Amino acid sequence: MIKNLISHLRELQAYRAVLQQLVMQQLILRYRRTTLGFFWTLINPLAMMSVMALVFATLFKADLQTFTVFLFAGMIPWNFFSSVVTQSAHAFINNEGLIKKIYLPKIIFPLSIASAFLIDSVLSFLALFSIILIIGGSLSWAVLFIPIAYLMLFFFALGIGLITSVATVFFRDLQFVILIAMQGVFFLTPILYKHDALVGKVAWLVGLNPAVPFIELFRAPLYQASLPSPGVILQAALISLSAMAIGLFVFLRQEKIIVFRLWVEMSSIRVESLSIKFRIYHDRSPSLKSYFANLFRQQRQAAYSNFWAVKDVSFEVKAGDRVGIVGHNGAGKSTLLKALCRVYESSDGKISVDGRIAPLLEVGAGFHIEFTGRENIYLNGAILGYTKQQLQGIEPEVITFAELEEFIDTPVKYYSTGMYMRLAFSLATAMHPDILVLDEIFAGGDAAFMVKA
């Protein structure tokens, strides 16, 4: 294992330029095309924490200036840790296209996530220093310990991140479990309250939280103007090294399997003897008079006849396959695709789909013409099953890929067919769906976009 670890360190040195680019990519895409750009890295968390400080200082009847420093000193390291753990859960899944086609040290993906959030967090702390000075506070020499605190927190977060990144490759649902779990851990971490104010079983339960000593590493220099106690430093160091060791052990044991698990977890479609029957109604606008008159006729006219749009179709699409369905107009191509996307139920036979489908069956489906392009990203994204948090993360990427920067806040009723198509395709593919179903969608796109897509 030691030789394997040394080999990985050498590879990271050789691929350091790739690591730098991945880190910059995450930082740039997060706030690209916004007026303030990278400054949102500071404004977002500081604004949120300012509101929390005002609310909880009022609830706890605490001095606002003192409580602001207390809260910020706990929230900034927590935000870093929480972001690394939750985002690392997507590290390999979101980059499966690269992992399956190009060789890169796989550890580079969770490492780039941790590094990007480290930069965010350090900048937030620099802003906190400014806030402390502005509100009349002072900084002691103990703040020189913060880089050491960051080093220990970085290894702790990265170690846990390595575990979550590997685990979600095997169990995709874990990425949602981790989000819920981190919300629970937040309230078991003394961020809004002091640890020594707790008593009984609650104090014992919070004491089991491995994140607690790391909060103390940051809070002592800023809030108490002193170094953390030797016991806290030792405890944090042991937890940090243990988490990193366990994370590396899990990663190195499963590294060679990850690429195969990504293939296994990819989509597959199996269609067995599928038939779809439509009813063709003869009277398209029946009245009550004609309906009751038909009831008393000796020879009633059939209300409808059956039409088999798809008859006894069987095929299988394996992971990684690209399949095109060719046929003349009316052959049932679109009907078959809609059946795969569960728009139509099968009359006979069976459809088995293993994976998440992103359907693009008709340009503008799921869009509201009075909404802007940006508003439709959230509307259509919700229809596709994505959360608001996920959509906020991919919004800049969707807008850039669709080439709609200048028109994203324009109602889509003024969009051309090509603009509709680019926005729909960019949104459907931004979350890396398992299965992408297209029904002549590129009829509205130009040659350049088809090449890019």
LUMLUM-130478 format. One record per residue (C-alpha): x, y, z; residue number from 1; chain; residue in three letters. Coordinates in steps of 0.5 Angstrom, whole numbers, always signed. Example, Ala and Ser with C-alpha at 12.3 -4.5 7.8 and 13.67 -1.06 7.14 Angstrom:
REM LUMLUM-130478
+25_-9_+16_1_A_ALA
+27_-2_+14_2_A_SER
This chain:
REM LUMLUM-130478
+0_+0_+0_1_A_MET
+6_+5_+2_2_A_ILE
+9_+4_-5_3_A_LYS
+2_+5_-8_4_A_ASN
+1_+11_-5_5_A_LEU
+8_+14_-7_6_A_ILE
+6_+12_-14_7_A_SER
+0_+16_-13_8_A_HIS
+4_+22_-11_9_A_LEU
+9_+22_-16_10_A_ARG
+3_+22_-21_11_A_GLU
+0_+28_-18_12_A_LEU
+6_+31_-19_13_A_GLN
+6_+29_-26_14_A_ALA
-1_+31_-27_15_A_TYR
-1_+38_-23_16_A_ARG
-3_+42_-29_17_A_ALA
-9_+38_-30_18_A_VAL
-11_+39_-22_19_A_LEU
-10_+46_-23_20_A_GLN
-15_+47_-29_21_A_GLN
-20_+42_-25_22_A_LEU
-20_+47_-19_23_A_VAL
-20_+53_-24_24_A_MET
-26_+50_-28_25_A_GLN
-30_+49_-21_26_A_GLN
-28_+56_-19_27_A_LEU
-30_+60_-26_28_A_ILE
-36_+56_-27_29_A_LEU
-39_+57_-21_30_A_ARG
-40_+65_-22_31_A_TYR
-39_+65_-29_32_A_ARG
-43_+71_-33_33_A_ARG
-45_+74_-27_34_A_THR
-44_+81_-25_35_A_THR
-39_+81_-19_36_A_LEU
-36_+74_-21_37_A_GLY
-32_+71_-16_38_A_PHE
-34_+76_-11_39_A_PHE
-40_+72_-10_40_A_TRP
-35_+67_-7_41_A_THR
-35_+72_-1_42_A_LEU
-41_+75_-1_43_A_ILE
-46_+69_-1_44_A_ASN
-43_+66_+5_45_A_PRO
-42_+72_+9_46_A_LEU
-49_+75_+7_47_A_ALA
-52_+68_+9_48_A_MET
-48_+68_+16_49_A_MET
-50_+75_+17_50_A_SER
-57_+74_+17_51_A_VAL
-56_+68_+22_52_A_MET
-52_+72_+26_53_A_ALA
-57_+77_+27_54_A_LEU
-63_+72_+28_55_A_VAL
-60_+68_+33_56_A_PHE
-57_+74_+37_57_A_ALA
-64_+76_+38_58_A_THR
-66_+70_+40_59_A_LEU
-61_+68_+44_60_A_PHE
-61_+76_+47_61_A_LYS
-53_+76_+46_62_A_ALA
-49_+82_+44_63_A_ASP
-49_+82_+36_64_A_LEU
-42_+84_+35_65_A_GLN
-39_+78_+40_66_A_THR
-44_+73_+37_67_A_PHE
-42_+75_+30_68_A_THR
-35_+73_+31_69_A_VAL
-37_+67_+35_70_A_PHE
-42_+64_+29_71_A_LEU
-37_+66_+23_72_A_PHE
-31_+62_+26_73_A_ALA
-35_+56_+27_74_A_GLY
-39_+57_+20_75_A_MET
-34_+58_+15_76_A_ILE
-30_+51_+17_77_A_PRO
-36_+48_+17_78_A_TRP
-38_+50_+10_79_A_ASN
-32_+48_+8_80_A_PHE
-32_+41_+11_81_A_PHE
-40_+40_+9_82_A_SER
-38_+42_+2_83_A_SER
-33_+38_+1_84_A_VAL
-36_+31_+4_85_A_VAL
-43_+33_+0_86_A_THR
-39_+35_-7_87_A_GLN
-34_+29_-7_88_A_SER
-40_+24_-7_89_A_ALA
-41_+26_-14_90_A_HIS
-33_+26_-16_91_A_ALA
-33_+20_-20_92_A_PHE
-40_+20_-22_93_A_ILE
-40_+27_-25_94_A_ASN
-33_+25_-29_95_A_ASN
-35_+18_-31_96_A_GLU
-34_+21_-39_97_A_GLY
-27_+23_-37_98_A_LEU
-25_+17_-33_99_A_ILE
-28_+12_-38_100_A_LYS
-24_+15_-44_101_A_LYS
-18_+18_-42_102_A_ILE
-13_+16_-36_103_A_TYR
-12_+21_-30_104_A_LEU
-11_+19_-23_105_A_PRO
-17_+18_-20_106_A_LYS
-16_+21_-14_107_A_ILE
-15_+28_-18_108_A_ILE
-23_+29_-18_109_A_PHE
-24_+29_-10_110_A_PRO
-18_+33_-9_111_A_LEU
-20_+38_-14_112_A_SER
-26_+39_-10_113_A_ILE
-23_+40_-4_114_A_ALA
-18_+45_-6_115_A_SER
-23_+49_-10_116_A_ALA
-27_+49_-3_117_A_PHE
-21_+51_+1_118_A_LEU
-20_+57_-3_119_A_ILE
-27_+59_-2_120_A_ASP
-26_+58_+5_121_A_SER
-19_+62_+6_122_A_VAL
-22_+68_+2_123_A_LEU
-28_+68_+7_124_A_SER
-24_+68_+13_125_A_PHE
-20_+74_+10_126_A_LEU
-26_+77_+9_127_A_ALA
-28_+75_+16_128_A_LEU
-22_+79_+19_129_A_PHE
-24_+85_+15_130_A_SER
-31_+85_+19_131_A_ILE
-28_+84_+26_132_A_ILE
-23_+90_+25_133_A_LEU
-29_+94_+22_134_A_ILE
-34_+93_+28_135_A_ILE
-28_+95_+32_136_A_GLY
-25_+88_+34_137_A_GLY
-18_+86_+34_138_A_SER
-14_+80_+32_139_A_LEU
-9_+77_+37_140_A_SER
-3_+73_+35_141_A_TRP
-6_+67_+36_142_A_ALA
-9_+67_+29_143_A_VAL
-3_+65_+26_144_A_LEU
-5_+58_+28_145_A_PHE
-11_+58_+23_146_A_ILE
-6_+56_+17_147_A_PRO
-5_+49_+21_148_A_ILE
-12_+49_+23_149_A_ALA
-14_+49_+16_150_A_TYR
-8_+44_+14_151_A_LEU
-12_+39_+19_152_A_MET
-19_+40_+17_153_A_LEU
-17_+39_+10_154_A_PHE
-14_+32_+11_155_A_PHE
-20_+31_+15_156_A_PHE
-25_+33_+10_157_A_ALA
-21_+30_+4_158_A_LEU
-21_+23_+8_159_A_GLY
-28_+23_+9_160_A_ILE
-29_+26_+2_161_A_GLY
-25_+20_-1_162_A_LEU
-30_+15_+3_163_A_ILE
-36_+18_+0_164_A_THR
-34_+19_-7_165_A_SER
-32_+11_-7_166_A_VAL
-38_+9_-4_167_A_ALA
-43_+13_-8_168_A_THR
-40_+9_-14_169_A_VAL
-43_+3_-11_170_A_PHE
-49_+6_-8_171_A_PHE
-52_+12_-12_172_A_ARG
-57_+13_-7_173_A_ASP
-52_+15_-2_174_A_LEU
-51_+22_-5_175_A_GLN
-58_+24_-2_176_A_PHE
-57_+20_+4_177_A_VAL
-51_+24_+5_178_A_ILE
-54_+31_+4_179_A_LEU
-59_+29_+9_180_A_ILE
-54_+26_+14_181_A_ALA
-50_+33_+14_182_A_MET
-56_+37_+16_183_A_GLN
-57_+33_+22_184_A_GLY
-49_+33_+24_185_A_VAL
-50_+41_+23_186_A_PHE
-54_+41_+29_187_A_PHE
-50_+36_+33_188_A_LEU
-44_+41_+32_189_A_THR
-43_+47_+37_190_A_PRO
-44_+52_+31_191_A_ILE
-50_+56_+34_192_A_LEU
-48_+54_+41_193_A_TYR
-43_+53_+46_194_A_LYS
-40_+46_+47_195_A_HIS
-39_+47_+55_196_A_ASP
-46_+50_+55_197_A_ALA
-49_+43_+54_198_A_LEU
-51_+38_+60_199_A_VAL
-53_+30_+60_200_A_GLY
-54_+26_+54_201_A_LYS
-54_+32_+49_202_A_VAL
-47_+34_+51_203_A_ALA
-44_+26_+51_204_A_TRP
-48_+26_+44_205_A_LEU
-44_+32_+41_206_A_VAL
-38_+30_+44_207_A_GLY
-38_+24_+39_208_A_LEU
-38_+28_+33_209_A_ASN
-31_+28_+30_210_A_PRO
-32_+35_+27_211_A_ALA
-32_+38_+34_212_A_VAL
-25_+39_+35_213_A_PRO
-24_+42_+28_214_A_PHE
-29_+48_+30_215_A_ILE
-25_+49_+36_216_A_GLU
-19_+50_+33_217_A_LEU
-22_+56_+29_218_A_PHE
-26_+59_+34_219_A_ARG
-20_+59_+40_220_A_ALA
-16_+64_+36_221_A_PRO
-22_+68_+33_222_A_LEU
-27_+68_+39_223_A_TYR
-22_+67_+45_224_A_GLN
-16_+70_+42_225_A_ALA
-12_+64_+45_226_A_SER
-9_+58_+42_227_A_LEU
-13_+52_+42_228_A_PRO
-12_+47_+48_229_A_SER
-6_+42_+47_230_A_PRO
-12_+37_+48_231_A_GLY
-16_+39_+42_232_A_VAL
-10_+40_+38_233_A_ILE
-8_+33_+39_234_A_LEU
-15_+30_+38_235_A_GLN
-16_+34_+32_236_A_ALA
-9_+31_+29_237_A_ALA
-11_+24_+31_238_A_LEU
-18_+25_+27_239_A_ILE
-15_+28_+21_240_A_SER
-10_+23_+20_241_A_LEU
-15_+17_+22_242_A_SER
-20_+20_+17_243_A_ALA
-14_+21_+11_244_A_MET
-11_+14_+13_245_A_ALA
-18_+10_+12_246_A_ILE
-20_+15_+6_247_A_GLY
-14_+13_+2_248_A_LEU
-15_+5_+4_249_A_PHE
-22_+5_+2_250_A_VAL
-20_+9_-5_251_A_PHE
-14_+5_-6_252_A_LEU
-17_-2_-5_253_A_ARG
-23_+0_-10_254_A_GLN
-19_+5_-15_255_A_GLU
-19_-1_-20_256_A_LYS
-26_-3_-20_257_A_ILE
-29_+4_-20_258_A_ILE
-28_+5_-28_259_A_VAL
-32_-2_-28_260_A_PHE
-37_+0_-23_261_A_ARG
-39_+6_-27_262_A_LEU
-40_+2_-33_263_A_TRP
-44_-3_-29_264_A_VAL
-48_+3_-26_265_A_GLU
-49_+6_-33_266_A_MET
-56_+5_-37_267_A_SER
-59_-1_-40_268_A_SER
-65_-2_-44_269_A_ILE
-69_-8_-45_270_A_ARG
-75_-9_-49_271_A_VAL
-79_-15_-50_272_A_GLU
-85_-17_-55_273_A_SER
-87_-10_-54_274_A_LEU
-94_-8_-57_275_A_SER
-98_-1_-56_276_A_ILE
-105_-1_-58_277_A_LYS
-108_+6_-60_278_A_PHE
-116_+7_-60_279_A_ARG
-118_+11_-66_280_A_ILE
-125_+14_-64_281_A_TYR
-129_+15_-70_282_A_HIS
-134_+21_-68_283_A_ASP
-129_+26_-65_284_A_ARG
-134_+31_-62_285_A_SER
-139_+27_-60_286_A_PRO
-146_+30_-57_287_A_SER
-150_+27_-51_288_A_LEU
-156_+27_-56_289_A_LYS
-152_+22_-61_290_A_SER
-149_+18_-56_291_A_TYR
-156_+16_-53_292_A_PHE
-159_+16_-60_293_A_ALA
-153_+11_-61_294_A_ASN
-155_+7_-55_295_A_LEU
-162_+5_-58_296_A_PHE
-160_+3_-65_297_A_ARG
-160_-4_-66_298_A_GLN
-154_-4_-70_299_A_GLN
-149_+1_-66_300_A_ARG
-144_+4_-70_301_A_GLN
-137_+2_-66_302_A_ALA
-134_+8_-62_303_A_ALA
-127_+6_-64_304_A_TYR
-123_+2_-67_305_A_SER
-116_-1_-65_306_A_ASN
-109_+1_-69_307_A_PHE
-103_-3_-67_308_A_TRP
-98_+3_-67_309_A_ALA
-92_-2_-65_310_A_VAL
-93_-9_-66_311_A_LYS
-88_-15_-62_312_A_ASP
-82_-11_-62_313_A_VAL
-76_-13_-58_314_A_SER
-69_-10_-57_315_A_PHE
-63_-9_-52_316_A_GLU
-59_-3_-51_317_A_VAL
-53_-4_-47_318_A_LYS
-49_+1_-43_319_A_ALA
-45_+5_-48_320_A_GLY
-49_+4_-54_321_A_ASP
-52_+9_-59_322_A_ARG
-58_+6_-62_323_A_VAL
-62_+10_-68_324_A_GLY
-69_+8_-70_325_A_ILE
-70_+9_-77_326_A_VAL
-76_+8_-81_327_A_GLY
-81_+12_-85_328_A_HIS
-87_+17_-83_329_A_ASN
-92_+13_-78_330_A_GLY
-88_+7_-77_331_A_ALA
-88_+8_-70_332_A_GLY
-81_+11_-68_333_A_LYS
-84_+17_-64_334_A_SER
-89_+12_-60_335_A_THR
-83_+7_-59_336_A_LEU
-79_+13_-56_337_A_LEU
-85_+15_-52_338_A_LYS
-86_+8_-49_339_A_ALA
-79_+8_-47_340_A_LEU
-80_+15_-43_341_A_CYS
-86_+12_-40_342_A_ARG
-91_+17_-44_343_A_VAL
-95_+11_-47_344_A_TYR
-96_+5_-43_345_A_GLU
-95_-2_-46_346_A_SER
-101_-6_-49_347_A_SER
-97_-12_-49_348_A_ASP
-90_-14_-47_349_A_GLY
-85_-11_-42_350_A_LYS
-80_-5_-42_351_A_ILE
-74_-5_-37_352_A_SER
-70_+1_-36_353_A_VAL
-64_+1_-31_354_A_ASP
-62_+8_-31_355_A_GLY
-65_+15_-31_356_A_ARG
-68_+18_-37_357_A_ILE
-67_+25_-40_358_A_ALA
-72_+25_-45_359_A_PRO
-72_+30_-51_360_A_LEU
-78_+28_-55_361_A_LEU
-80_+35_-57_362_A_GLU
-77_+42_-58_363_A_VAL
-80_+46_-52_364_A_GLY
-84_+41_-48_365_A_ALA
-84_+43_-41_366_A_GLY
-82_+50_-42_367_A_PHE
-87_+56_-41_368_A_HIS
-87_+61_-46_369_A_ILE
-88_+67_-42_370_A_GLU
-82_+65_-37_371_A_PHE
-75_+67_-39_372_A_THR
-70_+62_-41_373_A_GLY
-67_+62_-34_374_A_ARG
-74_+61_-31_375_A_GLU
-75_+55_-35_376_A_ASN
-68_+52_-33_377_A_ILE
-71_+51_-26_378_A_TYR
-78_+49_-29_379_A_LEU
-76_+44_-34_380_A_ASN
-71_+42_-29_381_A_GLY
-76_+41_-24_382_A_ALA
-80_+37_-29_383_A_ILE
-74_+32_-30_384_A_LEU
-73_+31_-23_385_A_GLY
-67_+35_-21_386_A_TYR
-67_+39_-14_387_A_THR
-66_+47_-14_388_A_LYS
-59_+46_-11_389_A_GLN
-57_+42_-17_390_A_GLN
-60_+47_-22_391_A_LEU
-56_+52_-18_392_A_GLN
-50_+49_-19_393_A_GLY
-51_+47_-27_394_A_ILE
-54_+54_-29_395_A_GLU
-48_+57_-31_396_A_PRO
-46_+51_-35_397_A_GLU
-53_+50_-38_398_A_VAL
-53_+58_-40_399_A_ILE
-46_+58_-43_400_A_THR
-47_+51_-47_401_A_PHE
-53_+53_-50_402_A_ALA
-50_+60_-52_403_A_GLU
-55_+64_-49_404_A_LEU
-52_+69_-45_405_A_GLU
-55_+75_-48_406_A_GLU
-62_+72_-48_407_A_PHE
-63_+68_-42_408_A_ILE
-67_+73_-39_409_A_ASP
-71_+74_-45_410_A_THR
-78_+70_-45_411_A_PRO
-77_+64_-49_412_A_VAL
-83_+66_-53_413_A_LYS
-79_+70_-57_414_A_TYR
-73_+64_-58_415_A_TYR
-72_+61_-65_416_A_SER
-73_+54_-65_417_A_THR
-65_+53_-65_418_A_GLY
-65_+57_-59_419_A_MET
-71_+53_-56_420_A_TYR
-67_+46_-58_421_A_MET
-60_+49_-55_422_A_ARG
-63_+51_-48_423_A_LEU
-67_+44_-48_424_A_ALA
-61_+40_-50_425_A_PHE
-56_+43_-45_426_A_SER
-61_+43_-39_427_A_LEU
-62_+35_-41_428_A_ALA
-55_+33_-41_429_A_THR
-52_+38_-36_430_A_ALA
-53_+33_-30_431_A_MET
-50_+27_-34_432_A_HIS
-57_+23_-35_433_A_PRO
-56_+15_-35_434_A_ASP
-60_+15_-42_435_A_ILE
-61_+21_-47_436_A_LEU
-67_+20_-51_437_A_VAL
-67_+24_-57_438_A_LEU
-73_+25_-63_439_A_ASP
-70_+29_-69_440_A_GLU
-69_+34_-64_441_A_ILE
-63_+37_-68_442_A_PHE
-67_+39_-73_443_A_ALA
-67_+46_-70_444_A_GLY
-60_+46_-69_445_A_GLY
-54_+49_-73_446_A_ASP
-48_+45_-76_447_A_ALA
-43_+48_-70_448_A_ALA
-48_+46_-65_449_A_PHE
-49_+39_-67_450_A_MET
-41_+38_-67_451_A_VAL
-41_+41_-60_452_A_LYS
-47_+37_-57_453_A_ALA
